[in-house]
């Protein structure tokens, strides 16, 4: 097993860990890990809501899901010698649920979930047909997932990160914010909104603090959409054995990842349409 460079303790919140990741994109978030080209290493990843979704038969947690706090990402990981203009080549050696933890309160400890968000709290692409919140719990066993909520159905695990990408430059971040605000302005009252502007509330920015935190939180990009840096791609084929090429915009690249899925179809039509979980990634 490769060395664990970004460990997570399942008994602690994401913000109480030895290394604190982030849930926004910003070039000034300091790297938490430094590696060299050619290194192989393991990264632990927390389920995207940091444990807010529980293993029960109620969808109230989906209805009231704290969307301002997503996605919790492991990183940034700086790669020695990498410079803006380079391509960062990332090999996914392995990816799976939380290792050696087959039961517990966190998604990834032997179980995961799928959700349909209510129109009033994030929604999805089928909100007219499915305006209310729903939740399905899936149990993992032998590489398959089954559910007490959908009897007779099983899915084979195609475990992958929903989200992985590099840090933007200041210039690129400004481009994102201007582009997405212009989209919001076309229909500012839409529910759910067309895009999500910067939101300091619930921002996690690694080791940034004080005035630096306040400045970055006011302009940092949310992690919901995919962008030029990769981001929330939700591609099921980004699984074990995949090689991904990411553009580099800052020194070191500052790669981050999270939002692991046990399995998924071709995208996430309900916005939470994969089988969500925490786990690990082995990268090279």
TORDRENRO-189119 format. One record per residue (C-alpha): residue number from 1; residue in three letters; x, y, z negated. Coordinates in Angstrom, 2 decimals. Example, Ala and Ser with C-alpha at 12.3 -4.5 7.8 and 13.67 -1.06 7.14 Angstrom:
<pt k="1" r="ala" px="12.30" py="-4.50" pz="-7.80"/>
<pt k="2" r="ser" px="13.67" py="-1.06" pz="-7.14"/>
! end
This chain:
<pt k="1" r="unk" px="0.00" py="0.00" pz="0.00"/>
<pt k="2" r="unk" px="1.35" py="3.48" pz="0.83"/>
<pt k="3" r="unk" px="2.07" py="5.92" pz="-1.98"/>
<pt k="4" r="unk" px="-0.99" py="7.83" pz="-3.18"/>
<pt k="5" r="unk" px="-0.15" py="11.50" pz="-2.59"/>
<pt k="6" r="unk" px="-3.61" py="12.88" pz="-3.40"/>
<pt k="7" r="unk" px="-5.09" py="10.85" pz="-6.28"/>
<pt k="8" r="unk" px="-8.62" py="11.22" pz="-7.65"/>
<pt k="9" r="unk" px="-9.77" py="10.00" pz="-11.05"/>
<pt k="10" r="unk" px="-13.35" py="8.69" pz="-10.75"/>
<pt k="11" r="unk" px="-14.12" py="9.76" pz="-14.33"/>
<pt k="12" r="unk" px="-13.44" py="13.45" pz="-13.59"/>
<pt k="13" r="unk" px="-15.09" py="16.13" pz="-11.49"/>
<pt k="14" r="unk" px="-13.33" py="17.23" pz="-8.31"/>
<pt k="15" r="unk" px="-12.25" py="20.51" pz="-9.90"/>
<pt k="16" r="unk" px="-10.74" py="18.73" pz="-12.95"/>
<pt k="17" r="unk" px="-8.29" py="16.59" pz="-10.99"/>
<pt k="18" r="unk" px="-4.49" py="16.59" pz="-11.07"/>
<pt k="19" r="unk" px="-4.54" py="18.06" pz="-7.56"/>
<pt k="20" r="unk" px="-7.50" py="20.25" pz="-6.61"/>
<pt k="21" r="unk" px="-8.69" py="20.27" pz="-3.02"/>
<pt k="22" r="unk" px="-11.07" py="22.72" pz="-1.39"/>
<pt k="23" r="unk" px="-14.49" py="23.12" pz="0.22"/>
<pt k="24" r="unk" px="-13.83" py="26.03" pz="2.56"/>
<pt k="25" r="unk" px="-11.42" py="26.69" pz="5.44"/>
<pt k="26" r="unk" px="-8.88" py="29.47" pz="4.88"/>
<pt k="27" r="unk" px="-5.20" py="29.83" pz="5.87"/>
<pt k="28" r="unk" px="-4.17" py="31.02" pz="2.39"/>
<pt k="29" r="unk" px="-5.26" py="27.88" pz="0.52"/>
<pt k="30" r="unk" px="-1.91" py="26.49" pz="-0.71"/>
<pt k="31" r="unk" px="-0.83" py="23.01" pz="0.34"/>
<pt k="32" r="unk" px="-1.29" py="20.46" pz="-2.45"/>
<pt k="33" r="unk" px="0.90" py="17.80" pz="-0.82"/>
<pt k="34" r="unk" px="4.08" py="17.97" pz="1.29"/>
<pt k="35" r="unk" px="5.06" py="15.09" pz="3.59"/>
<pt k="36" r="unk" px="7.58" py="14.52" pz="6.37"/>
<pt k="37" r="unk" px="6.88" py="13.45" pz="9.97"/>
<pt k="38" r="unk" px="6.68" py="9.66" pz="10.06"/>
<pt k="39" r="unk" px="5.60" py="9.27" pz="6.42"/>
<pt k="40" r="unk" px="2.77" py="6.88" pz="5.58"/>
<pt k="41" r="unk" px="0.63" py="7.83" pz="2.59"/>
<pt k="42" r="unk" px="-2.75" py="7.32" pz="0.91"/>
<pt k="43" r="unk" px="-5.31" py="10.02" pz="0.15"/>
<pt k="44" r="unk" px="-8.30" py="9.56" pz="-2.14"/>
<pt k="45" r="unk" px="-11.51" py="11.28" pz="-1.00"/>
<pt k="46" r="unk" px="-14.58" py="12.17" pz="-3.05"/>
<pt k="47" r="unk" px="-18.12" py="11.85" pz="-1.69"/>
<pt k="48" r="unk" px="-19.04" py="15.21" pz="-0.16"/>
<pt k="49" r="unk" px="-21.34" py="16.32" pz="-3.02"/>
<pt k="50" r="unk" px="-18.87" py="15.35" pz="-5.78"/>
<pt k="51" r="unk" px="-21.28" py="12.92" pz="-7.43"/>
<pt k="52" r="unk" px="-24.47" py="15.01" pz="-7.30"/>
<pt k="53" r="unk" px="-26.34" py="12.21" pz="-5.49"/>
<pt k="54" r="unk" px="-27.11" py="9.23" pz="-7.74"/>
<pt k="55" r="unk" px="-28.04" py="5.57" pz="-7.31"/>
<pt k="56" r="unk" px="-31.77" py="5.63" pz="-8.05"/>
<pt k="57" r="unk" px="-35.12" py="5.53" pz="-6.25"/>
<pt k="58" r="unk" px="-35.90" py="9.26" pz="-6.32"/>
<pt k="59" r="unk" px="-35.07" py="11.77" pz="-3.58"/>
<pt k="60" r="unk" px="-35.11" py="14.73" pz="-5.98"/>
<pt k="61" r="unk" px="-31.31" py="14.95" pz="-5.86"/>
<pt k="62" r="unk" px="-31.44" py="15.19" pz="-2.06"/>
<pt k="63" r="unk" px="-34.24" py="17.77" pz="-2.29"/>
<pt k="64" r="unk" px="-32.10" py="19.90" pz="-4.63"/>
<pt k="65" r="unk" px="-28.69" py="19.00" pz="-3.21"/>
<pt k="66" r="unk" px="-26.09" py="21.74" pz="-3.95"/>
<pt k="67" r="unk" px="-25.21" py="22.58" pz="-0.35"/>
<pt k="68" r="unk" px="-23.16" py="25.63" pz="-1.37"/>
<pt k="69" r="unk" px="-20.50" py="23.26" pz="-2.74"/>
<pt k="70" r="unk" px="-19.85" py="21.06" pz="0.29"/>
<pt k="71" r="unk" px="-17.73" py="19.50" pz="1.63"/>
<pt k="72" r="unk" px="-15.16" py="18.65" pz="-1.06"/>
<pt k="73" r="unk" px="-11.96" py="17.95" pz="0.89"/>
<pt k="74" r="unk" px="-8.65" py="16.36" pz="-0.09"/>
<pt k="75" r="unk" px="-5.67" py="18.50" pz="0.86"/>
<pt k="76" r="unk" px="-4.25" py="20.62" pz="2.31"/>
<pt k="77" r="unk" px="-1.34" py="18.38" pz="3.31"/>
<pt k="78" r="unk" px="1.65" py="20.22" pz="4.76"/>
<pt k="79" r="unk" px="3.91" py="18.39" pz="7.22"/>
<pt k="80" r="unk" px="7.55" py="19.48" pz="7.19"/>
<pt k="81" r="unk" px="8.67" py="21.31" pz="10.34"/>
<pt k="82" r="unk" px="5.22" py="21.66" pz="11.90"/>
<pt k="83" r="unk" px="4.58" py="25.10" pz="13.40"/>
<pt k="84" r="unk" px="1.68" py="26.93" pz="15.07"/>
<pt k="85" r="unk" px="1.29" py="25.75" pz="18.65"/>
<pt k="86" r="unk" px="2.30" py="22.17" pz="17.83"/>
<pt k="87" r="unk" px="0.02" py="19.15" pz="18.03"/>
<pt k="88" r="unk" px="-0.23" py="17.18" pz="14.80"/>
<pt k="89" r="unk" px="-0.51" py="13.45" pz="15.58"/>
<pt k="90" r="unk" px="-2.46" py="11.60" pz="12.88"/>
<pt k="91" r="unk" px="-2.75" py="7.80" pz="12.83"/>
<pt k="92" r="unk" px="-5.54" py="6.36" pz="10.66"/>
<pt k="93" r="unk" px="-3.98" py="3.19" pz="9.26"/>
<pt k="94" r="unk" px="-6.86" py="2.23" pz="6.99"/>
<pt k="95" r="unk" px="-9.98" py="3.72" pz="5.44"/>
<pt k="96" r="unk" px="-12.45" py="2.25" pz="2.95"/>
<pt k="97" r="unk" px="-14.57" py="2.67" pz="-0.19"/>
<pt k="98" r="unk" px="-13.04" py="3.47" pz="-3.58"/>
<pt k="99" r="unk" px="-10.57" py="0.58" pz="-4.10"/>
<pt k="100" r="unk" px="-10.93" py="-1.79" pz="-7.08"/>
<pt k="101" r="unk" px="-14.14" py="-0.04" pz="-8.18"/>
<pt k="102" r="unk" px="-17.15" py="-2.13" pz="-7.14"/>
<pt k="103" r="unk" px="-19.65" py="-0.44" pz="-9.44"/>
<pt k="104" r="unk" px="-20.12" py="2.96" pz="-11.01"/>
<pt k="105" r="unk" px="-21.96" py="6.27" pz="-10.74"/>
<pt k="106" r="unk" px="-20.06" py="7.60" pz="-7.71"/>
<pt k="107" r="unk" px="-20.98" py="6.84" pz="-4.12"/>
<pt k="108" r="unk" px="-18.15" py="4.63" pz="-2.90"/>
<pt k="109" r="unk" px="-18.15" py="2.48" pz="-6.05"/>
<pt k="110" r="unk" px="-19.87" py="-0.41" pz="-4.28"/>
<pt k="111" r="unk" px="-22.69" py="1.72" pz="-2.87"/>
<pt k="112" r="unk" px="-23.50" py="4.68" pz="-0.66"/>
<pt k="113" r="unk" px="-26.52" py="6.64" pz="0.48"/>
<pt k="114" r="unk" px="-28.29" py="8.18" pz="3.45"/>
<pt k="115" r="unk" px="-30.43" py="11.28" pz="3.10"/>
<pt k="116" r="unk" px="-32.95" py="13.37" pz="4.99"/>
<pt k="117" r="unk" px="-32.71" py="16.98" pz="3.85"/>
<pt k="118" r="unk" px="-35.86" py="19.01" pz="3.36"/>
<pt k="119" r="unk" px="-36.38" py="21.86" pz="5.82"/>
<pt k="120" r="unk" px="-36.00" py="24.35" pz="2.96"/>
<pt k="121" r="unk" px="-32.59" py="22.92" pz="1.94"/>
<pt k="122" r="unk" px="-30.43" py="22.36" pz="4.98"/>
<pt k="123" r="unk" px="-32.85" py="20.44" pz="7.16"/>
<pt k="124" r="unk" px="-31.60" py="18.55" pz="10.18"/>
<pt k="125" r="unk" px="-32.36" py="18.23" pz="13.88"/>
<pt k="126" r="unk" px="-35.79" py="16.64" pz="13.37"/>
<pt k="127" r="unk" px="-37.24" py="18.91" pz="10.69"/>
<pt k="128" r="unk" px="-40.58" py="19.25" pz="12.50"/>
<pt k="129" r="unk" px="-41.04" py="15.49" pz="12.34"/>
<pt k="130" r="unk" px="-39.40" py="14.97" pz="8.92"/>
<pt k="131" r="unk" px="-39.76" py="18.15" pz="6.80"/>
<pt k="132" r="unk" px="-39.43" py="16.44" pz="3.41"/>
<pt k="133" r="unk" px="-36.51" py="14.93" pz="1.50"/>
<pt k="134" r="unk" px="-35.83" py="11.18" pz="1.59"/>
<pt k="135" r="unk" px="-33.03" py="8.96" pz="0.28"/>
<pt k="136" r="unk" px="-31.87" py="5.40" pz="0.95"/>
<pt k="137" r="unk" px="-29.31" py="3.61" pz="-1.25"/>
<pt k="138" r="unk" px="-27.02" py="1.06" pz="0.41"/>
<pt k="139" r="unk" px="-25.08" py="-1.68" pz="-1.39"/>
<pt k="140" r="unk" px="-21.72" py="-2.81" pz="0.02"/>
<pt k="141" r="unk" px="-20.73" py="-6.46" pz="0.15"/>
<pt k="142" r="unk" px="-18.41" py="-8.30" pz="2.50"/>
<pt k="143" r="unk" px="-18.09" py="-5.43" pz="4.95"/>
<pt k="144" r="unk" px="-21.84" py="-4.98" pz="5.29"/>
<pt k="145" r="unk" px="-24.38" py="-2.62" pz="3.74"/>
<pt k="146" r="unk" px="-27.93" py="-3.58" pz="2.75"/>
<pt k="147" r="unk" px="-30.65" py="-1.58" pz="1.03"/>
<pt k="148" r="unk" px="-33.52" py="-2.20" pz="-1.36"/>
<pt k="149" r="unk" px="-35.21" py="0.75" pz="0.34"/>
<pt k="150" r="unk" px="-35.00" py="-0.73" pz="3.87"/>
<pt k="151" r="unk" px="-35.47" py="-4.50" pz="3.39"/>
<pt k="152" r="unk" px="-34.20" py="-6.84" pz="6.07"/>
<pt k="153" r="unk" px="-31.74" py="-4.35" pz="7.57"/>
<pt k="154" r="unk" px="-27.94" py="-4.47" pz="7.36"/>
<pt k="155" r="unk" px="-25.15" py="-2.40" pz="8.85"/>
<pt k="156" r="unk" px="-21.58" py="-3.51" pz="9.49"/>
<pt k="157" r="unk" px="-19.08" py="-1.07" pz="8.09"/>
<pt k="158" r="unk" px="-17.34" py="1.21" pz="10.60"/>
<pt k="159" r="unk" px="-15.67" py="3.27" pz="7.89"/>
<pt k="160" r="unk" px="-14.46" py="6.70" pz="8.99"/>
<pt k="161" r="unk" px="-13.98" py="10.27" pz="7.80"/>
<pt k="162" r="unk" px="-16.81" py="12.56" pz="8.78"/>
<pt k="163" r="unk" px="-14.47" py="15.50" pz="8.39"/>
<pt k="164" r="unk" px="-10.77" py="16.02" pz="9.08"/>
<pt k="165" r="unk" px="-8.92" py="19.04" pz="10.38"/>
<pt k="166" r="unk" px="-6.15" py="21.59" pz="10.09"/>
<pt k="167" r="unk" px="-6.23" py="25.05" pz="8.52"/>
<pt k="168" r="unk" px="-7.14" py="28.01" pz="10.74"/>
<pt k="169" r="unk" px="-4.95" py="31.07" pz="11.20"/>
<pt k="170" r="unk" px="-6.26" py="34.44" pz="10.00"/>
<pt k="171" r="unk" px="-6.97" py="35.34" pz="13.62"/>
<pt k="172" r="unk" px="-8.93" py="32.14" pz="14.26"/>
<pt k="173" r="unk" px="-10.86" py="32.49" pz="10.99"/>
<pt k="174" r="unk" px="-11.92" py="36.00" pz="12.00"/>
<pt k="175" r="unk" px="-13.06" py="34.66" pz="15.37"/>
<pt k="176" r="unk" px="-15.18" py="31.98" pz="13.68"/>
<pt k="177" r="unk" px="-16.85" py="34.42" pz="11.31"/>
<pt k="178" r="unk" px="-17.67" py="36.90" pz="14.07"/>
<pt k="179" r="unk" px="-18.99" py="34.19" pz="16.39"/>
<pt k="180" r="unk" px="-21.17" py="32.56" pz="13.76"/>
<pt k="181" r="unk" px="-22.55" py="35.83" pz="12.41"/>
<pt k="182" r="unk" px="-23.55" py="36.78" pz="15.95"/>
<pt k="183" r="unk" px="-25.44" py="33.48" pz="16.19"/>
<pt k="184" r="unk" px="-27.17" py="34.07" pz="12.84"/>
<pt k="185" r="unk" px="-28.19" py="37.56" pz="14.00"/>
<pt k="186" r="unk" px="-30.17" py="36.10" pz="16.91"/>
<pt k="187" r="unk" px="-32.68" py="34.63" pz="14.43"/>
<pt k="188" r="unk" px="-31.78" py="35.79" pz="10.91"/>
<pt k="189" r="unk" px="-34.94" py="34.46" pz="9.27"/>
<pt k="190" r="unk" px="-34.70" py="30.94" pz="10.66"/>
<pt k="191" r="unk" px="-35.15" py="28.02" pz="8.23"/>
<pt k="192" r="unk" px="-32.82" py="26.18" pz="8.25"/>
<pt k="193" r="unk" px="-30.33" py="28.86" pz="9.41"/>
<pt k="194" r="unk" px="-28.47" py="28.62" pz="12.70"/>
<pt k="195" r="unk" px="-25.11" py="28.94" pz="10.93"/>
<pt k="196" r="unk" px="-23.68" py="29.46" pz="7.45"/>
<pt k="197" r="unk" px="-21.71" py="32.65" pz="6.73"/>
<pt k="198" r="unk" px="-18.94" py="32.83" pz="4.10"/>
<pt k="199" r="unk" px="-20.29" py="32.26" pz="0.59"/>
<pt k="200" r="unk" px="-18.12" py="32.87" pz="-2.51"/>
<pt k="201" r="unk" px="-20.61" py="31.00" pz="-4.72"/>
<pt k="202" r="unk" px="-19.34" py="27.46" pz="-5.46"/>
<pt k="203" r="unk" px="-16.16" py="27.99" pz="-3.40"/>
<pt k="204" r="unk" px="-13.22" py="25.72" pz="-4.27"/>
<pt k="205" r="unk" px="-9.91" py="26.98" pz="-2.92"/>
<pt k="206" r="unk" px="-7.26" py="24.70" pz="-4.37"/>
<pt k="207" r="unk" px="-4.85" py="26.53" pz="-6.66"/>
<pt k="208" r="unk" px="-5.82" py="30.05" pz="-5.57"/>
<pt k="209" r="unk" px="-6.88" py="32.27" pz="-8.47"/>
<pt k="210" r="unk" px="-7.62" py="35.87" pz="-9.43"/>
<pt k="211" r="unk" px="-7.73" py="38.53" pz="-6.73"/>
<pt k="212" r="unk" px="-6.34" py="36.12" pz="-4.12"/>
<pt k="213" r="unk" px="-9.23" py="33.74" pz="-4.79"/>
<pt k="214" r="unk" px="-11.84" py="36.51" pz="-4.62"/>
<pt k="215" r="unk" px="-10.49" py="37.83" pz="-1.32"/>
<pt k="216" r="unk" px="-10.27" py="34.40" pz="0.30"/>
<pt k="217" r="unk" px="-13.66" py="33.25" pz="-1.01"/>
<pt k="218" r="unk" px="-15.33" py="36.25" pz="0.62"/>
<pt k="219" r="unk" px="-14.01" py="35.35" pz="4.07"/>
<pt k="220" r="unk" px="-13.40" py="31.57" pz="3.99"/>
<pt k="221" r="unk" px="-15.38" py="29.52" pz="6.52"/>
<pt k="222" r="unk" px="-17.91" py="26.91" pz="5.46"/>
<pt k="223" r="unk" px="-17.15" py="23.32" pz="6.44"/>
<pt k="224" r="unk" px="-20.47" py="22.31" pz="8.03"/>
<pt k="225" r="unk" px="-19.69" py="22.66" pz="11.77"/>
<pt k="226" r="unk" px="-16.87" py="21.22" pz="13.85"/>
<pt k="227" r="unk" px="-14.59" py="23.89" pz="15.26"/>
<pt k="228" r="unk" px="-11.29" py="24.32" pz="17.12"/>
<pt k="229" r="unk" px="-9.42" py="22.80" pz="14.15"/>
<pt k="230" r="unk" px="-11.42" py="19.55" pz="14.15"/>
<pt k="231" r="unk" px="-13.58" py="19.84" pz="11.07"/>
<pt k="232" r="unk" px="-16.93" py="18.14" pz="10.59"/>
<pt k="233" r="unk" px="-16.80" py="15.94" pz="13.67"/>
<pt k="234" r="unk" px="-18.90" py="12.99" pz="12.42"/>
<pt k="235" r="unk" px="-17.48" py="10.62" pz="15.04"/>
<pt k="236" r="unk" px="-17.90" py="7.00" pz="13.96"/>
<pt k="237" r="unk" px="-14.99" py="5.88" pz="16.16"/>
<pt k="238" r="unk" px="-12.44" py="7.82" pz="14.07"/>
<pt k="239" r="unk" px="-11.82" py="4.63" pz="12.13"/>
<pt k="240" r="unk" px="-8.92" py="2.30" pz="11.35"/>
<pt k="241" r="unk" px="-6.53" py="2.17" pz="14.31"/>
<pt k="242" r="unk" px="-7.43" py="5.61" pz="15.67"/>
<pt k="243" r="unk" px="-4.87" py="8.22" pz="16.70"/>
<pt k="244" r="unk" px="-6.05" py="11.84" pz="16.56"/>
<pt k="245" r="unk" px="-4.34" py="14.96" pz="17.91"/>
<pt k="246" r="unk" px="-4.99" py="18.15" pz="15.95"/>
<pt k="247" r="unk" px="-3.93" py="21.66" pz="16.98"/>
<pt k="248" r="unk" px="-1.76" py="23.53" pz="14.49"/>
<pt k="249" r="unk" px="-2.48" py="27.16" pz="13.54"/>
<pt k="250" r="unk" px="-0.37" py="27.64" pz="10.37"/>
<pt k="251" r="unk" px="3.04" py="26.47" pz="9.21"/>
<pt k="252" r="unk" px="2.83" py="22.86" pz="8.05"/>
<pt k="253" r="unk" px="-0.54" py="22.32" pz="9.73"/>
<pt k="254" r="unk" px="-2.30" py="21.97" pz="6.35"/>
<pt k="255" r="unk" px="-4.36" py="18.89" pz="7.16"/>
<pt k="256" r="unk" px="-7.42" py="18.08" pz="5.02"/>
<pt k="257" r="unk" px="-10.02" py="15.32" pz="5.09"/>
<pt k="258" r="unk" px="-13.11" py="13.97" pz="3.36"/>
<pt k="259" r="unk" px="-16.83" py="13.19" pz="3.81"/>
<pt k="260" r="unk" px="-16.17" py="9.47" pz="4.25"/>
<pt k="261" r="unk" px="-18.86" py="7.28" pz="5.80"/>
<pt k="262" r="unk" px="-19.30" py="3.52" pz="5.41"/>
<pt k="263" r="unk" px="-21.12" py="3.52" pz="8.74"/>
<pt k="264" r="unk" px="-22.94" py="5.91" pz="11.06"/>
<pt k="265" r="unk" px="-24.72" py="6.09" pz="14.38"/>
<pt k="266" r="unk" px="-23.81" py="8.51" pz="17.15"/>
<pt k="267" r="unk" px="-23.87" py="11.64" pz="15.01"/>
<pt k="268" r="unk" px="-25.93" py="12.69" pz="11.99"/>
<pt k="269" r="unk" px="-29.38" py="13.69" pz="13.20"/>
<pt k="270" r="unk" px="-30.70" py="14.22" pz="9.66"/>
<pt k="271" r="unk" px="-27.53" py="16.11" pz="8.57"/>
<pt k="272" r="unk" px="-26.95" py="13.34" pz="6.01"/>
<pt k="273" r="unk" px="-27.56" py="10.49" pz="8.43"/>
<pt k="274" r="unk" px="-24.46" py="8.42" pz="7.75"/>
<pt k="275" r="unk" px="-23.93" py="6.09" pz="4.79"/>
<pt k="276" r="unk" px="-22.12" py="8.58" pz="2.56"/>
<pt k="277" r="unk" px="-19.41" py="7.52" pz="0.12"/>
<pt k="278" r="unk" px="-16.06" py="8.31" pz="-1.45"/>
<pt k="279" r="unk" px="-12.98" py="6.21" pz="-0.84"/>
<pt k="280" r="unk" px="-9.45" py="6.31" pz="0.54"/>
<pt k="281" r="unk" px="-7.56" py="6.97" pz="3.75"/>
<pt k="282" r="unk" px="-4.12" py="5.64" pz="4.69"/>
<pt k="283" r="unk" px="-2.47" py="7.96" pz="7.19"/>
<pt k="284" r="unk" px="0.75" py="8.12" pz="9.18"/>
! end
